[in-house]
Amino acid sequence: MNSLADYFETDWAAMTATDWVGTILTVVIFVAMGVAYFQVFRPKHRDRLEAKKHIPFEDDHEGGGDNDG
């Protein structure tokens, strides 16, 4: 098991700015996805989300786009 611990060992002092940005960005995205999944799958929010489920299939006719034909 010692080799597995060596595999996951991190030298925090040797990390560059790019490494830190990538690490922080990964953690922030992971937390944001967790919050999004929690909000979507929470039964309390079901009615609010069900009311919006047809939005991608509706056409926008309110002055959007070209009127060429």
C-alpha positions as CSV (number, residue, x, y, z in Angstrom):
1,M,0.0,0.0,0.0
2,N,3.0,2.3,0.4
3,S,3.4,2.7,-3.4
4,L,-0.2,3.8,-3.7
5,A,0.4,6.5,-1.1
6,D,3.5,7.6,-3.0
7,Y,1.5,7.8,-6.2
8,F,-1.0,10.2,-4.7
9,E,1.6,12.3,-2.8
10,T,1.6,16.0,-3.9
11,D,4.5,18.4,-3.6
12,W,2.5,21.6,-2.9
13,A,5.6,23.8,-2.8
14,A,6.6,22.8,-6.3
15,M,3.2,23.7,-7.9
16,T,3.3,26.5,-10.4
17,A,0.7,29.2,-10.8
18,T,-0.9,27.3,-13.7
19,D,-1.1,24.2,-11.4
20,W,-2.8,26.3,-8.7
21,V,-5.3,27.8,-11.2
22,G,-6.2,24.3,-12.5
23,T,-6.6,22.9,-9.1
24,I,-8.8,25.7,-7.8
25,L,-10.9,25.7,-11.0
26,T,-11.4,22.0,-10.8
27,V,-12.5,22.2,-7.1
28,V,-14.9,25.2,-7.9
29,I,-16.5,23.4,-10.8
30,F,-16.9,20.2,-8.7
31,V,-18.7,22.2,-6.0
32,A,-20.8,24.1,-8.5
33,M,-21.9,20.8,-10.2
34,G,-22.7,19.3,-6.8
35,V,-24.9,22.3,-5.9
36,A,-26.6,22.1,-9.3
37,Y,-27.3,18.4,-9.0
38,F,-28.6,19.0,-5.4
39,Q,-31.0,21.8,-6.7
40,V,-32.2,19.8,-9.7
41,F,-32.9,16.5,-7.9
42,R,-34.4,18.1,-4.8
43,P,-38.1,17.1,-4.6
44,K,-39.0,20.6,-3.2
45,H,-38.0,22.2,-6.6
46,R,-39.9,19.7,-8.8
47,D,-42.9,22.0,-9.6
48,R,-40.7,24.9,-10.5
49,L,-38.5,22.9,-12.8
50,E,-41.5,21.0,-14.4
51,A,-43.1,24.3,-15.4
52,K,-39.9,25.2,-17.4
53,K,-39.3,21.8,-19.1
54,H,-40.8,22.9,-22.4
55,I,-38.7,26.0,-22.8
56,P,-36.1,24.5,-25.2
57,F,-38.9,23.4,-27.6
58,E,-40.7,26.8,-27.8
59,D,-40.1,29.1,-30.7
60,D,-39.2,32.7,-30.1
61,H,-41.5,35.0,-32.2
62,E,-40.9,38.2,-30.3
63,G,-38.9,40.3,-32.8
64,G,-35.9,38.0,-32.8
65,G,-33.9,37.1,-35.9
66,D,-34.3,38.2,-39.5
67,N,-37.7,38.8,-41.1
68,D,-36.5,38.0,-44.6
69,G,-38.7,35.0,-45.2
